[in-house]
Amino acid sequence: MSLPAIAAGAATQHFGLRTATHAYAMAAALLAVAAVAALARSRGRALHTTDDRLRQAPLNIAEHR
């Protein structure tokens, strides 16, 4: 988290506090949306894989003992 804060400080000197703050907030929001999308995608894949394994599982567990 220190590198984005340092970059925001440097951007403040060049573009002003308001512009740097808005850019920092937008970047953080976009990263959060990307993280949520990646999490939802990975959970969807995990659920799909589990569902496929359940469909292929034997119905009678006693047969495999």
Secondary structure, 3 states (H helix, E strand, C coil): CHHHHHHHHHHHHHHCHHHHHHHHHHHHHHHHHHHHHHHHHHHHHHHHHHHHHHHHCCCCHHHHC
